[in-house]
Amino acid sequence: MLFSSNIACENRASRMDYVYDKYKDILTKTVLDVGADECHLKKLLNKDVEYTGVGIGSNNENLINFDLESGPLPFSNQQFHSVLCLDVLEHVENIHQTFDELLRVSSQYVIISLPNVYASLWDLFMFGRYNEKKLIKFYGLSKERETDRHKWFFSPSEATEFIEYRAELQKFKVLQFDSQKITRGRKRDFYSFIIRKLMGEHSNLIDFDTRTLWWVLARQTQ
């Protein structure tokens, strides 16, 4: 089974359109959206799909207010056909427990996306500061406490190893992995060449040439 989409995923407005277009074949029966924000996905699903959204920071009537740092998800084992967790895991301290919980409550599929933090470093090298107040997006030490920041700094290679390892522990397999490629140019090619020369055999192309990373996990049948 191959999941793909021709819709550009460039901002929040187009993100759910991209997700639905890409994964609509498995977004059926019962769907849990972890970190659902304003529950935009619900409007795109077929009417016979039972949608549940969990998260914080929204008053949307479809959202169950739940802090992922507070403990296990308040659902039964294998309660949902498909579970989504899109650019959320990097925001929680208990990333290992949260990941395991996503798989526990899924009977069939788990869809996960994670950012490539190294892409932010590329942008810093090439374009300078993220803005006048921040060096790198989602990182750095701000003068005031921020809520929308990442707790983990990892490469795509580390993310892949993490997901493959913990998925196997929970009797899941990686059904598909893909990523959004960074648009290249002369300046980026030059920096890529220099960094790979410096890192030598330790370099990995996926660490430098991708942005958002996407996984589809499937529960293994006995």
C-alpha positions in Angstrom: 0.0 0.0 0.0 1.5 3.4 -1.1 0.3 6.7 0.4 0.9 9.8 -1.6 -0.6 13.2 -2.2 -0.2 15.9 -4.9 -1.3 18.6 -2.4 1.4 20.9 -1.2 1.9 20.8 2.5 3.3 24.3 3.1 1.4 25.7 6.0 -1.3 24.9 8.6 -4.1 25.8 6.2 -3.1 23.1 3.7 -1.7 20.6 6.1 -5.0 18.7 6.9 -5.9 18.7 3.2 -2.6 17.1 2.5 -3.1 14.5 5.3 -6.6 13.6 4.3 -5.7 13.3 0.6 -2.7 11.2 1.4 -4.1 8.8 4.0 -7.9 8.8 3.3 -7.9 5.1 2.6 -7.0 4.3 6.2 -8.7 7.2 7.9 -11.8 5.1 8.3 -14.1 3.6 11.0 -12.6 5.2 14.2 -9.9 7.9 14.1 -8.0 9.4 17.1 -6.2 12.7 16.4 -3.6 13.4 19.1 -2.7 17.0 19.4 -5.7 17.9 17.3 -5.6 21.7 17.6 -8.9 22.9 16.1 -9.9 19.4 14.9 -9.7 20.5 11.3 -9.5 16.9 10.1 -13.0 16.1 11.3 -14.5 18.3 8.6 -12.7 16.3 5.9 -13.6 12.8 7.0 -16.5 10.8 5.7 -19.6 11.2 7.9 -19.6 7.5 8.9 -16.1 7.9 10.5 -16.1 8.3 14.3 -13.6 11.1 15.1 -12.0 11.8 18.4 -9.5 14.7 19.0 -7.4 15.2 22.1 -5.0 18.0 23.1 -4.7 21.3 24.8 -5.0 25.0 23.9 -8.3 25.0 22.1 -12.0 25.4 23.0 -13.2 23.4 20.0 -16.2 21.4 21.0 -14.8 18.3 19.4 -11.6 18.4 21.4 -11.1 16.4 24.6 -8.9 18.5 26.8 -6.0 16.2 27.8 -2.3 17.0 28.6 -0.1 14.3 27.2 2.4 14.9 30.0 -0.3 13.8 32.6 -0.2 10.1 31.9 -1.6 7.4 29.7 -4.2 8.2 27.1 -7.7 7.8 28.5 -8.7 5.1 26.0 -8.9 1.3 25.9 -6.4 -0.9 24.2 -6.9 -1.0 20.4 -9.9 1.3 20.6 -9.2 3.2 17.4 -8.7 1.9 13.8 -6.3 4.7 13.0 -4.3 7.1 15.3 -2.6 10.3 14.1 0.1 12.3 15.9 1.4 15.1 13.7 4.4 17.2 14.9 3.5 16.6 18.5 6.0 14.1 20.0 8.9 16.6 19.9 6.8 18.9 22.3 6.4 16.4 25.1 9.0 15.4 27.7 7.7 11.8 28.0 8.1 11.1 24.3 8.8 7.4 24.9 5.6 6.8 26.9 3.5 8.9 24.6 4.7 7.0 21.5 3.9 3.7 23.1 0.5 4.9 24.0 -0.3 5.8 20.4 0.4 2.2 19.4 -1.5 0.8 22.4 -4.8 2.4 21.5 -4.5 1.6 17.8 -6.0 -1.6 16.4 -4.5 -1.1 12.9 -2.6 2.1 11.9 -0.6 4.9 13.4 0.4 8.0 11.4 3.2 10.1 12.8 5.0 13.1 11.5 8.1 14.7 13.0 10.1 17.8 11.9 13.8 17.7 10.8 15.5 19.9 13.3 18.6 19.9 11.2 16.7 21.8 8.6 16.5 24.7 11.0 20.3 24.6 11.4 20.6 24.7 7.6 18.4 27.8 7.5 20.6 29.4 10.3 23.8 28.7 8.3 22.4 30.1 5.1 19.9 32.8 6.1 20.9 33.8 9.6 18.6 34.1 12.6 15.0 32.9 12.5 13.9 36.4 13.5 15.3 39.3 15.5 14.3 37.6 18.8 15.1 34.0 18.0 18.2 32.2 16.7 16.5 29.0 15.7 12.8 28.3 15.5 11.4 26.4 18.5 14.8 26.5 20.3 17.0 28.9 22.2 16.7 30.6 25.6 14.0 33.3 25.5 13.7 36.0 28.1 10.2 34.9 28.9 8.8 31.3 29.1 7.4 30.0 25.8 4.8 27.3 25.4 5.2 26.4 21.8 8.7 25.0 21.8 10.4 21.6 21.3 11.7 19.5 24.1 13.9 17.3 21.9 16.7 18.0 19.4 17.2 14.9 17.2 18.2 14.1 13.6 16.1 12.2 11.1 18.4 9.3 11.5 17.8 9.2 15.3 14.0 9.6 14.7 14.0 6.7 12.3 15.9 4.4 14.7 13.6 5.4 17.6 10.4 4.7 15.7 11.5 1.4 14.2 12.8 0.1 17.6 9.8 1.1 19.6 7.3 0.0 16.9 8.8 -3.4 17.0 8.4 -3.6 20.7 4.7 -3.0 20.4 4.3 -5.5 17.5 4.0 -2.8 14.8 5.9 -2.5 11.5 6.8 0.5 9.4 4.4 0.3 6.4 5.7 3.4 4.8 8.3 6.1 5.4 8.7 9.3 3.3 9.7 12.9 3.7 9.4 16.3 2.2 12.6 17.2 0.3 14.3 20.5 0.8 14.3 22.7 -2.3 18.0 22.8 -3.3 20.1 25.6 -4.7 23.7 26.5 -5.2 24.2 27.9 -1.7 22.5 24.8 -0.1 24.5 22.5 -2.4 27.7 24.2 -1.3 26.9 23.9 2.4 25.8 20.3 1.9 29.2 19.5 0.3 31.1 21.2 3.1 29.2 19.5 6.0 29.4 16.1 4.4 33.1 16.5 3.9 33.5 17.5 7.6 31.4 14.6 8.9 32.6 12.0 6.4 31.3 8.6 7.0 29.0 9.8 9.8 26.9 11.9 7.4 23.5 10.8 6.3 21.7 12.5 3.3 18.3 12.3 5.0 19.7 14.4 7.9 20.4 17.3 5.5 18.0 17.1 2.6 14.5 16.7 4.2 12.0 18.6 6.2 8.9 16.9 7.6 9.2 13.2 8.1 6.2 10.9 7.8 5.6 7.3 9.0 2.7 4.9 8.7 2.9 2.1 11.2 0.7 -1.0 11.0 -0.1 -3.5 13.7 1.4 -6.9 12.8 -1.1 -9.8 12.5 -0.4 -12.9 14.5 
